[in-house]
Amino acid sequence: MTHTPQPKGADNPDQDQFLTILSREDALARFEAALFPRAVPSEPRSLAAALGCALAEDVVAPIDVPPFDRSNVDGFAVRSADLASVTEAAPVRLILNDEVIACGVAPVRPVLSGTATSIATGGPVPRGADAIVMVEHTQPSGMRAIEIRRAASPGQFISYAGSDIARGEALLRAGTIIGSREIGMLAACGIAQVNVARRPRVAIISTGDELVQPGQALRPAAIYDTNGAIVTAAISENGGEAHFLGAIPDDDALLEAAMRKALATSDMLVLSGGTSKGAGDVSHRIIGRLGEPGIIAHGVALKPGKPLCLAVCDGKPVIILPGFPTSAMFTFHDMIVPVLRRMAGLPLRSDAKVTARVPVRIASELGRTEFVMVSLVEGPDGLIAYPTGKGSGAITSFAQADGFLRIDALADQLPANAQTDVTLFTPHVRVPDLVIVGSHCTGLDLVTAPLAHAGLAVRSIAVGSLGGLAAAKRGECDFAPIHLFDEKTETYNTPYLTEGLELVPGWRRMQGIVFRKGDRRFEGLSAKDAVRAALADPACIMVNRNQGAGTRILIDRLLGGMRPDGYWNQPRSHNAVAAAIAQQRADWGMTIAPVAHASDLGFIPFAEEHYDFALVKARKQRPAVQAFLDALASEAGRAALERAGFRPA
C-alpha cells in the first residue's frame, strides 16, 4: 500500500533541519514554548473521588479548626490561678459544678473561682476556665468536690479555636496532590467537593515489526514489548490517564491511521521505537503530516536517549521515545514527566535527603518511644527538621509534615542541633524554595500565592516574632516576619535587627480592641477607655495572646501592669482571640482589623503596627527570595493586601 507524503512531511528535504542534535536544555525549552501557557482543564469531584488528583485552585478554610477551645484530656476545667500555690503537702479543694461537658455538649455554667467542671476529651472549654487538670491528678473530696495536688499552667491541655486551621488561611494550594491527609483537612473544614485538574488523556503506541505483547508466544527474531507496559505505568504515576493502544508494525499507512485516531481522542501521544533514521523507522516522518508546528527536536544530546523526537501537532504534544527500554525511560522521566505533570496541574517531582539537623531541643517522656513530625527546610549546612508543634490532635501536623523522627524510649530529650534520621512520608519530598519563620499573618498568603502558582515551594512556620528573629540569626530561614515595638525609640522592628539582617518593609495592619457588637461596656469608647471599662467590671473576661507575640506587647502597654480575669488565657493566633469572644468565652481582647471584621465583631482601633520582614542578607540573591520581593512590591500584591484590609508600606 502506497502513501503519498504531504508537502510539509518529514520526508521533505526542508525537514532536515530537525535532525540537528540539540542540547537537553534547548530541546526542552523549545518543547515547552510550543505547548505553554495553556489552561489546565478542571472538574468537580467529591472527596472520595478526588484521591490522587491535583487541586485546580487554592482552597481557603471557611471555618476555624477546632471551631472552639477544646479539652485534650479527660479531667476538670479549672482556673489556673486557683492552683497557683498548690503542692503535695498543701492541696487545693475545688467544688464541682453540676454539669458534665462531653463531646458535642455546649457548656452552660461558667467556672468561677474555687470551682471546677468535669470535662471529657474534645469537650468545649467553659467560660472562666483557662486550663484542664487530668482526672489522674485529682482525688475525690466528698460528694461534689475534688482535691488537686499539682499546679496547672494557663492553657494546659487546651487546643484553642483555630490553633490547627485558621478561618481564611490558605488551606491547600492549587497543584497539591490530594491524599488521605489532605482529605482529612478538607473534611475537617466541612468541604465535601473540590475542583481538581482533569487528568490528561495520554495514548501510548509501541512501534516495530519485532514486538510481541506479554502473554503471547514469542516467535523467532521477535521481542516482548516492554516499553508499552513501562510507559503506561509511568504516565499513570505522573498524573496522566493512560490508554495503551497496542503495538503497530512499521507500516506507514497503518501507523499514520493509528496516530491520527489517537490524537483525535487524546491530549497527548507517546510512541516508542521508530525515532532513528533507518529505513524501517517511519514514525517521525509521519508527524509532519499531522499538524503544526510539527517536529520541535529530533535528536537530543542525552546518553542514553539521543534519538528522542519531540513534536507538537495542533497544540497536542507527540513524543517518540527511543526503542531500548533504558533509553526510553531515561528520556521519559527527564524530558516528558515535567511536561505531563504541568498539563496535569501537578508540581514537579523532586527527591529529598533523609538526614537533618534539629535546631531546637525536643523534650520527650522517658519510657516511651516518641515519633515527632517535622517539616524540612534548607539551612546553611544542610537540611533542618523543624518540629510541626501543633499537637497530636492537629490534622495539619500530619498533612504539612515531610516526615517524622524517632526519639528512643531511654532518652528524655533530643538535644538542640542534633543530627537525626528523618523517615519521609513520601519518596518525593521537595525542600521548600522559600522559608518564612516568624509571626504569621493572613496577608502572607496573599503575597506568596504568585510564588506557589509559579511552581515555587513556600513554607511558612509560625513561631512568633522573637522565634523568627532567632531562626534568622541562625540562618535557618530567608525571612522572619516581625511586628515588635521598641518603647525606647518608639519605633517598630528596626531596633531588633542584628548583624546580617536587613529590614524589608511589609504592610501596616490595625490592631485594636475587639468585642461583641452591642456590648454597651465598649460601644463608642476609645481603646484606652474600653480597657478601663473592662478593668472596672469584675465580670468582664479578657482573652490574651501568647508571650513573644507582638500583640502581647501592645496589650501589656494598655494594661499597665494590671492582670484582669482571663489574662493568662493565651492563644497563639488572632483567629483564636476572635473565636473566644464571638463564642462568649471571653468579652474582649486584641486582634487585627481583618480578623475582627471577618468574625463580625466590634472593633476599636488602637495602633497601626508595622508587619515587616527581617531578611537574611546571605540569602538575598536566591531566586525565590527575589520572587517574594517582587511579589511584595508588585501592583497586584499591593492591591490584594488592600482588599484584605492591610495598608502596604
C-alpha positions in Angstrom: 0.0 0.0 0.0 1.5 3.3 -1.1 1.0 6.6 0.7 1.9 10.0 -0.9 3.5 12.4 1.7 2.1 15.9 2.1 4.4 18.8 1.1 5.3 19.5 4.7 6.1 16.0 5.6 9.2 14.8 7.4 10.3 13.3 4.0 10.7 16.8 2.7 14.3 18.0 2.4 13.3 21.1 4.4 12.7 18.9 7.4 16.4 18.0 7.6 16.9 21.0 9.9 15.1 19.0 12.6 17.8 16.3 12.5 20.3 18.7 14.2 21.3 17.5 17.7 20.1 19.9 20.4 21.2 20.3 24.0 18.8 18.9 26.6 18.0 22.5 27.8 17.4 23.8 24.3 15.2 20.9 23.3 13.1 21.2 26.5 12.8 25.0 26.2 11.6 24.7 22.6 9.1 22.0 23.5 7.6 23.9 26.5 7.5 27.1 24.5 5.4 25.4 21.8 3.0 24.0 24.5 2.6 26.6 27.2 1.0 28.6 28.5 -2.2 26.6 28.4 -5.2 26.3 30.8 -5.5 23.1 32.9 -9.0 21.7 32.4 -10.8 21.1 35.7 -13.7 19.1 37.0 -15.6 19.0 40.4 -15.2 15.8 42.4 -16.3 14.6 45.8 -13.6 14.0 48.4 -13.8 10.2 47.9 -13.4 10.6 44.1 -10.6 13.3 44.4 -8.0 10.9 45.9 -4.8 11.2 43.9 -5.9 14.2 41.9 -4.4 17.6 41.8 -6.3 20.7 43.1 -7.2 23.0 40.3 -7.5 26.1 42.6 -6.5 27.3 46.0 -8.8 26.2 48.9 -9.3 28.7 51.7 -10.5 27.4 55.1 -14.2 28.5 55.6 -14.0 27.9 59.4 -11.6 27.7 62.3 -10.5 24.2 63.3 -11.1 23.4 66.0 -14.2 25.8 66.0 -14.0 26.3 69.8 -11.4 25.9 72.6 -11.5 22.2 73.5 -10.0 19.8 76.1 -7.2 17.5 75.1 -7.8 15.1 78.0 -10.4 13.7 80.3 -10.4 15.8 83.5 -11.6 19.0 85.0 -11.8 22.6 83.6 -10.3 24.9 86.2 -8.9 28.4 86.7 -5.1 28.1 86.8 -4.9 31.0 89.3 -6.8 28.8 91.9 -3.9 26.3 91.8 -1.0 28.7 91.9 0.0 27.8 95.4 -0.8 24.1 95.3 1.7 21.5 96.5 1.6 17.8 97.5 1.5 18.9 101.1 -1.0 21.7 100.6 -3.6 20.5 98.1 -6.5 22.7 96.9 -10.1 21.6 97.2 -12.5 22.7 94.4 -16.3 22.5 94.3 -17.7 20.6 91.3 -20.2 22.4 89.1 -23.4 20.5 88.4 -22.7 19.7 84.8 -20.5 17.3 82.8 -19.2 18.6 79.5 -19.0 15.8 76.9 -18.1 15.9 73.2 -20.9 17.8 71.4 -22.3 19.3 74.6 -22.1 23.1 74.9 -21.2 24.3 78.5 -23.9 26.2 80.3 -22.3 27.2 83.7 -19.1 29.3 84.0 -16.2 28.1 86.0 -16.0 30.6 88.9 -13.1 30.9 91.3 -12.9 27.9 93.6 -14.9 25.6 91.3 -14.2 23.1 88.5 -16.3 21.4 85.8 -15.9 17.8 84.7 -14.9 17.6 81.0 -14.2 14.9 78.5 -11.6 14.8 75.8 -12.8 17.0 73.0 -15.4 18.9 75.1 -15.7 22.7 74.8 -13.9 24.6 77.4 -16.4 26.6 79.6 -16.3 30.3 80.2 -13.9 31.3 83.0 -11.6 28.2 82.7 -8.1 28.5 81.3 -6.7 25.1 82.0 -7.6 21.4 82.2 -6.4 19.1 85.0 -6.2 15.4 84.1 -8.5 13.2 86.1 -5.5 11.1 87.1 -4.1 14.1 89.0 -7.2 14.6 91.2 -8.8 12.9 94.2 -12.5 12.9 95.2 -13.2 15.0 98.2 -16.7 14.4 99.3 -19.8 14.1 97.1 -19.3 17.3 95.0 -15.6 18.3 95.3 -12.1 17.2 94.2 -8.7 17.7 95.6 -5.7 18.7 93.5 -2.1 18.4 94.4 -0.5 19.7 91.2 -0.4 23.3 89.8 -1.8 23.9 86.3 -0.3 26.4 83.8 -2.6 28.6 81.7 -3.6 26.8 78.5 -2.7 23.4 79.9 -4.3 20.6 77.8 -6.4 23.1 75.8 -6.5 23.3 72.0 -7.6 26.8 71.2 -10.0 27.7 68.4 -8.2 28.0 65.1 -5.0 26.6 66.5 -5.0 23.9 63.9 -6.6 25.7 60.9 -7.5 29.4 61.0 -10.5 30.6 59.1 -9.4 32.5 55.9 -6.0 30.9 55.7 -4.9 29.1 52.5 -5.7 25.5 53.4 -4.3 23.9 50.3 -2.7 25.3 47.2 -3.5 24.6 43.5 -1.4 21.7 42.4 -1.5 19.9 45.7 -2.0 16.2 45.2 -4.9 15.0 47.3 -4.1 12.2 49.6 -5.7 10.9 52.7 -4.1 13.6 54.8 -5.5 16.4 52.5 -8.9 14.8 52.5 -8.8 14.9 56.3 -8.0 18.6 56.2 -10.9 19.3 53.8 -13.3 17.2 55.8 -12.4 19.0 59.0 -13.5 22.2 57.3 -16.8 20.7 56.1 -15.7 20.8 52.5 -17.4 18.0 50.5 -16.4 18.8 46.9 -13.3 20.3 45.3 -12.3 21.3 41.8 -9.4 19.1 40.6 -7.3 19.2 37.4 -8.7 16.8 34.8 -6.1 14.1 34.1 -4.8 14.5 30.6 -5.7 11.5 28.4 -2.5 10.0 27.0 -2.4 7.4 24.2 0.5 5.0 24.1 1.6 3.2 20.9 4.5 0.8 20.6 6.0 0.5 17.1 8.0 -2.2 15.4 7.6 -5.4 13.4 9.5 -7.3 16.1 7.1 -6.7 19.0 5.0 -9.3 20.8 2.7 -8.5 23.7 3.4 -10.2 27.0 1.4 -13.4 27.4 1.7 -14.3 23.7 4.1 -16.9 22.2 7.5 -15.4 21.2 8.2 -16.0 17.5 11.7 -16.2 16.1 13.6 -12.9 16.0 10.8 -11.2 18.0 11.0 -9.5 21.4 8.4 -8.7 24.0 7.0 -5.2 24.1 8.5 -3.9 27.3 8.0 -0.2 26.6 4.3 -0.3 26.3 3.8 -1.5 29.9 6.6 0.7 31.4 5.4 3.9 29.7 1.7 3.2 30.5 2.6 2.8 34.2 4.9 5.8 34.3 2.2 8.0 32.8 -0.3 6.9 35.4 2.3 7.6 38.1 2.6 11.2 36.9 -1.0 12.3 36.6 -2.0 11.0 33.2 -4.9 8.9 32.2 -3.0 6.2 30.3 -4.5 4.3 27.3 -2.3 1.7 25.7 -3.4 1.1 22.1 -1.1 -1.8 21.4 1.9 -2.3 19.0 1.8 -1.2 15.4 4.2 -2.7 12.8 6.5 -0.4 10.7 3.9 0.3 8.1 3.5 3.9 7.1 -0.3 3.8 6.4 -1.2 1.7 9.4 0.9 3.8 11.8 -0.4 7.1 10.4 -4.0 5.9 10.8 -3.4 4.8 14.4 -1.6 8.1 15.3 -4.4 10.2 13.8 -7.1 8.2 15.7 -5.1 8.5 18.9 -4.7 12.3 18.6 -8.4 12.7 17.9 -9.3 11.2 21.2 -6.4 12.2 23.4 -4.5 15.1 24.8 -1.0 13.6 24.3 0.5 10.8 22.2 3.6 8.8 23.2 5.2 6.3 20.9 8.3 4.2 21.5 10.6 3.0 18.7 10.9 4.4 15.2 12.9 7.5 16.1 16.2 6.9 14.4 16.9 7.5 10.7 16.9 3.9 9.5 14.6 2.9 6.6 12.3 1.0 8.9 11.7 3.9 11.3 8.7 5.8 9.9 7.1 7.5 13.0 9.0 10.7 12.8 8.2 11.0 9.0 4.5 10.9 9.7 4.5 13.7 12.3 5.0 16.4 9.7 1.6 15.4 8.2 -0.4 15.5 11.5 -0.4 19.2 12.3 1.6 22.4 13.0 4.3 23.2 14.0 5.3 19.5 13.8 8.8 18.3 15.0 10.4 20.6 17.6 13.5 18.4 18.2 14.8 15.2 16.7 18.0 14.2 18.4 18.9 15.4 21.9 22.3 15.3 23.5 21.5 12.7 26.1 23.2 9.4 27.0 21.1 7.3 26.8 18.3 8.8 24.8 19.9 10.6 21.8 17.1 9.5 19.2 14.3 11.3 21.2 11.8 13.1 19.0 9.6 15.9 20.4 6.8 17.4 18.4 3.6 19.4 18.8 0.7 18.8 16.4 -2.1 21.4 16.6 -1.4 22.0 20.3 -1.0 18.4 21.3 2.4 17.0 22.3 3.6 14.0 20.4 6.7 12.2 21.7 8.6 9.4 20.1 10.8 7.6 22.7 13.8 5.5 21.8 13.1 1.8 21.4 15.5 0.5 24.0 13.7 0.4 27.4 16.6 2.0 29.3 16.8 4.9 26.9 13.0 5.2 26.7 12.5 5.5 30.5 15.5 7.8 31.0 14.3 10.3 28.5 10.7 9.9 29.6 11.4 10.8 33.2 13.9 13.5 32.3 12.1 15.3 29.5 8.5 14.2 29.3 7.4 14.0 33.0 7.8 17.7 33.6 5.5 18.5 30.7 3.0 15.8 31.6 2.8 16.9 35.2 2.4 20.5 34.2 -0.5 19.5 31.9 -2.0 17.6 34.8 -1.7 20.6 37.2 0.8 18.7 39.3 4.0 20.1 41.0 7.4 19.0 39.7 8.8 15.8 41.2 12.0 16.0 43.3 13.9 14.0 45.7 14.9 14.8 49.3 17.6 13.7 51.7 16.7 12.0 54.9 19.4 13.3 57.3 18.7 16.6 59.0 19.6 18.8 61.9 17.0 19.6 64.6 17.6 23.3 65.6 15.6 23.2 68.9 15.5 20.9 71.9 12.6 18.4 71.8 11.6 17.2 75.3 10.4 13.6 75.5 8.9 11.3 78.1 11.1 8.6 79.5 9.9 5.1 78.8 8.0 5.9 75.6 9.3 5.8 72.1 8.3 9.1 70.5 7.7 10.0 66.9 7.9 13.7 66.1 6.6 15.0 62.8 8.9 17.5 61.2 9.0 20.0 58.3 12.2 20.1 56.3 13.9 23.3 55.2 17.4 24.0 53.8 19.9 25.5 56.2 23.4 26.8 55.9 24.9 23.3 56.4 22.2 21.0 55.0 18.6 20.0 55.9 17.0 21.3 59.0 14.0 19.5 60.6 11.5 21.8 62.3 9.0 20.1 64.6 5.5 20.9 63.4 4.5 21.7 67.0 0.7 21.8 66.6 -0.1 18.8 68.8 -1.4 15.3 68.4 -4.9 16.4 67.5 -3.9 18.7 64.7 -4.7 17.4 61.2 -2.2 19.9 59.7 0.7 18.5 61.7 0.4 15.3 59.7 -0.6 16.8 56.4 2.1 19.5 56.3 4.9 17.5 57.7 7.5 15.9 55.4 8.3 13.0 57.7 9.0 12.1 61.3 11.9 11.5 63.5 12.2 9.0 66.4 13.3 9.6 70.0 14.3 6.5 71.8 12.3 5.4 74.9 15.5 5.7 77.1 16.0 9.4 76.1 14.3 12.2 77.8 15.1 14.7 75.0 16.6 15.2 71.6 19.1 18.0 72.2 19.2 21.1 70.0 21.4 20.8 66.9 21.3 17.0 66.9 21.7 15.3 63.6 19.0 12.7 63.2 17.4 10.4 60.6 14.0 11.6 59.2 11.6 9.0 57.8 9.8 10.5 54.9 6.1 10.2 54.3 6.5 10.1 50.5 9.5 9.3 48.3 9.3 12.7 46.6 9.6 15.4 49.2 10.6 18.8 47.9 12.6 21.0 50.1 11.0 24.4 50.0 12.4 27.1 47.8 11.4 29.9 50.3 11.3 29.6 54.1 9.5 32.1 56.2 9.8 31.7 60.0 8.2 34.1 62.5 4.9 35.8 63.1 2.1 34.6 60.9 -0.4 36.9 59.1 -3.1 36.1 56.6 -1.5 38.7 54.4 1.4 36.3 53.9 -0.9 34.0 51.9 -1.7 36.9 49.5 2.0 37.7 48.8 3.2 34.1 48.5 0.3 33.0 46.2 2.0 34.1 43.0 5.1 32.1 44.0 3.2 29.0 44.7 1.3 29.3 41.4 4.7 29.7 39.6 5.8 26.3 41.0 7.9 27.6 43.9 7.5 25.7 47.2 6.9 28.1 50.1 7.0 27.0 53.7 5.8 29.3 56.5 6.5 28.2 60.1 4.7 30.3 62.7 6.8 30.7 65.9 6.2 34.3 66.8 8.3 37.4 66.1 11.1 36.6 68.6 11.3 33.0 67.5 11.6 34.1 63.9 14.4 36.5 64.7 16.3 33.7 66.4 15.9 31.5 63.4 17.0 34.3 61.1 20.2 34.9 63.2 21.0 31.1 62.8 20.5 31.3 59.1 17.6 28.8 59.1 15.1 30.9 57.0 15.0 33.5 54.3 12.6 35.9 56.0 11.4 36.4 59.6 8.1 38.3 59.7 8.1 40.6 62.8 6.0 43.3 64.4 7.9 44.3 67.5 7.5 47.8 69.1 10.5 49.3 70.9 9.4 51.6 73.6 12.7 53.4 74.0 12.8 54.6 70.4 9.0 54.3 69.9 9.7 52.6 66.5 8.8 49.2 65.1 11.2 46.4 64.3 14.4 48.2 63.2 15.9 48.2 66.8 15.6 44.4 66.9 17.8 43.8 63.9 21.3 42.5 64.3 24.4 41.9 62.1 23.5 40.0 58.9 19.8 41.1 58.9 18.1 43.7 56.7 14.6 45.1 57.2 12.2 44.8 54.3 9.0 46.9 54.8 5.9 44.8 54.6 2.5 46.3 55.4 0.6 48.1 58.1 -2.3 46.4 60.0 -4.6 48.0 62.5 -4.6 46.4 66.0 -7.5 47.1 68.2 -9.9 46.0 70.9 -12.5 43.5 69.8 -15.8 42.8 71.5 -19.3 41.5 70.6 -21.4 44.1 68.8 -24.0 45.6 71.2 -21.8 45.3 74.3 -22.5 48.6 76.0 -19.3 48.4 78.0 -17.3 49.1 74.9 -19.5 50.7 72.3 -18.4 54.2 71.4 -15.2 54.2 73.5 -11.6 54.7 72.7 -9.2 51.7 73.2 -7.8 53.1 76.4 -11.3 53.9 77.8 -12.6 50.5 76.7 -9.8 48.8 78.7 -10.5 50.9 81.7 -14.2 49.9 81.5 -13.2 46.3 81.3 -11.0 46.5 84.3 -13.7 48.2 86.3 -16.1 45.3 85.7 -15.2 42.1 87.7 -17.4 40.0 85.4 -15.6 41.1 82.2 -13.2 38.4 81.0 -10.4 39.1 78.6 -8.6 36.8 76.2 -4.8 37.5 75.9 -2.1 36.5 73.4 1.0 34.3 73.9 4.2 35.7 75.3 6.6 36.6 72.4 3.8 37.9 70.2 3.9 41.5 69.1 0.2 41.8 70.0 1.0 40.8 73.6 3.4 43.8 73.9 0.6 46.2 72.8 -1.8 44.6 75.3 0.6 44.9 78.2 1.1 48.6 77.3 -2.6 49.2 77.6 -3.0 47.2 80.9 -0.1 49.0 82.6 0.7 46.1 84.9 -2.9 45.0 85.6 -3.8 41.3 85.3 -7.5 41.1 84.8 -9.6 37.9 84.7 -8.5 36.0 81.6 -5.0 37.5 81.3 -3.5 34.0 81.4 -5.7 32.7 78.7 -3.1 32.9 75.9 -4.0 31.5 72.5 -1.4 31.8 69.7 -3.4 33.4 66.9 -5.6 36.3 66.1 -8.4 33.9 65.0 -8.4 32.2 68.4 -8.9 35.5 70.1 -11.9 36.4 67.8 -13.4 32.9 68.3 -13.2 33.2 72.1 -15.1 36.5 72.1 -17.6 35.5 69.4 -18.5 32.4 71.4 -18.8 34.3 74.7 -15.9 32.5 76.4 -14.3 36.0 76.7 -15.6 39.5 76.4 -12.7 41.5 75.0 -9.2 41.1 73.6 -6.9 42.5 70.9 -6.6 41.4 67.3 -6.2 42.8 63.8 -9.0 44.5 61.9 -9.4 42.0 59.1 -9.9 39.1 61.6 -12.4 41.2 63.7 -14.4 42.1 60.6 -14.4 38.5 59.3 -15.9 37.4 62.7 -18.4 40.2 62.7 -17.1 41.7 65.9 -17.0 45.2 67.2 -13.6 46.8 66.7 -11.9 49.8 68.4 -8.7 50.9 66.6 -5.6 51.3 68.9 -2.4 51.2 66.9 -1.4 50.7 63.3 1.5 48.2 63.7 4.3 47.6 61.2 4.4 44.0 59.9 7.8 43.8 58.3 10.4 41.2 57.3 13.9 40.6 58.7 15.8 39.3 55.6 18.9 37.2 56.0 21.3 39.1 53.8 23.3 36.0 52.9 20.2 34.5 51.2 19.1 37.7 49.4 20.2 36.6 45.9 18.3 33.3 46.0 15.7 33.2 43.2 12.8 32.5 45.5 13.8 35.4 47.7 13.8 37.8 44.7 10.5 36.4 43.6 9.0 37.2 47.1 10.4 40.7 47.0 9.0 41.2 43.5 5.5 39.9 44.6 5.6 42.2 47.7 6.3 45.3 45.6 4.0 44.4 42.7 0.8 46.3 42.0 -1.2 43.1 42.1 0.3 42.2 45.5 -0.4 45.6 47.0 -3.9 45.6 45.6 -4.6 42.2 47.2 -3.3 43.4 50.6 -5.5 46.5 50.4 -8.6 44.4 49.5 -7.9 42.3 52.6 -7.8 45.3 54.9 -4.0 45.9 55.1 -2.0 49.0 54.1 1.1 48.2 52.1 4.2 50.0 53.3 
